[in-house]
Amino acid sequence: MNTISLLLCIIFISVAHSLTQEEKGSIHDECFLQTGVHEDNAAKALDDEFVDDPKLKLYILCFAKKVGLMNDSGEIQLDVLRVKLSGMISDEAKVEEMIAKCVVQKSTPEETIFEVSRCIHGNDS
């Protein structure tokens, strides 16, 4: 799989819509090297199959922090998430419903962002 295909996987919750391809590539490269995520697991996330892989969770966490979706304390930045979801979903009530359903703090930041990503991806229709 090439880097472009993997980058598409990273956009699974549309946190990177406002980034240029160059910025996405830079963040991908940094997070990919930092976590050592297997490309197959990242590709599966593109198809809504979130493999329970610690490296994938760390990769998603790294990307989320770099785009401002999660702060260093491991808290989801609801204002950022709301803006990003609103870019995908025009129904404001649906956006709020997804946030209420999907944003649940877990025991670790990587678990939190992984579950938020899975939930949003499963409810984006």
C-alpha positions in Angstrom: 0.0 0.0 0.0 1.3 3.4 -0.8 1.4 6.5 1.4 -1.5 8.1 -0.3 -3.7 5.1 0.4 -2.7 5.1 4.0 -3.4 8.9 4.2 -7.0 8.3 3.2 -7.3 6.0 6.2 -6.2 8.8 8.5 -9.1 10.9 7.4 -11.6 8.5 8.9 -13.1 11.1 11.1 -12.4 14.0 8.8 -10.2 15.8 11.3 -7.8 16.6 8.5 -10.1 18.2 5.9 -8.4 21.6 6.4 -4.9 20.3 6.0 -2.9 20.3 2.8 -1.7 17.0 1.3 1.8 18.1 2.4 0.7 18.6 6.0 -1.1 15.3 6.0 1.9 13.5 4.6 4.2 15.1 7.2 1.9 14.1 10.1 1.5 10.6 8.7 5.2 10.1 8.3 5.9 11.3 11.8 3.2 9.3 13.4 3.9 6.2 11.3 7.6 6.3 12.3 6.7 7.0 16.0 4.3 4.2 16.4 5.3 1.5 13.9 1.7 0.8 13.0 1.2 -1.9 10.4 -0.1 -0.5 7.1 -2.6 -3.3 6.8 -4.3 -2.4 10.1 -4.4 1.2 9.1 -5.9 0.2 5.8 -8.6 -1.8 7.5 -9.7 1.3 9.5 -10.4 2.9 6.1 -13.0 0.1 5.6 -14.5 0.6 9.0 -12.7 -2.3 10.5 -10.8 -1.0 13.5 -8.4 -3.7 14.5 -7.7 -3.8 18.2 -4.0 -3.0 17.8 -2.1 -1.0 20.3 0.1 0.5 17.5 -3.0 1.6 15.5 -4.4 3.2 18.6 -1.2 5.1 19.2 -1.1 6.1 15.5 -4.7 7.5 15.7 -3.8 9.3 18.9 -0.7 10.8 17.4 -2.6 12.1 14.4 -5.5 13.4 16.5 -3.1 15.4 18.7 -1.3 16.9 15.8 -4.6 18.1 14.2 -5.9 19.4 17.5 -8.7 16.9 18.0 -7.2 15.8 21.3 -5.1 17.8 23.7 -2.0 16.6 25.6 -4.1 15.7 28.6 -6.0 13.2 26.4 -9.2 15.2 26.3 -11.3 15.3 23.1 -11.5 18.9 21.9 -15.3 19.1 21.3 -15.2 22.4 19.5 -12.7 21.0 16.9 -14.7 17.8 16.6 -17.9 19.7 16.1 -16.4 21.8 13.3 -15.0 18.8 11.6 -18.2 16.8 11.8 -20.2 19.8 10.7 -18.1 19.7 7.5 -19.3 16.2 6.8 -22.9 16.3 8.2 -25.2 19.3 7.5 -27.7 18.3 10.2 -26.6 20.0 13.4 -28.8 17.8 15.5 -27.1 14.7 14.1 -23.7 16.2 14.8 -24.7 16.8 18.4 -26.2 13.3 18.7 -23.0 11.7 17.4 -20.9 13.7 19.8 -23.1 12.8 22.8 -23.0 9.1 21.7 -19.4 8.7 20.7 -17.4 11.0 22.9 -16.8 8.8 26.0 -13.7 9.1 28.0 -11.9 5.8 28.4 -9.1 4.7 30.6 -6.4 6.0 28.3 -6.2 8.7 25.6 -5.4 6.1 22.9 -8.5 4.0 23.9 -10.6 7.2 24.0 -9.7 8.4 20.5 -9.8 4.8 19.1 -13.4 4.3 20.4 -14.5 7.8 19.3 -13.1 7.1 15.8 -14.9 3.7 15.6 -18.1 5.1 16.9 -18.2 8.1 14.5 -17.2 5.9 11.6 -20.0 3.5 12.4 -22.5 6.3 12.7 -21.6 8.6 9.8 -24.4 7.7 7.5 
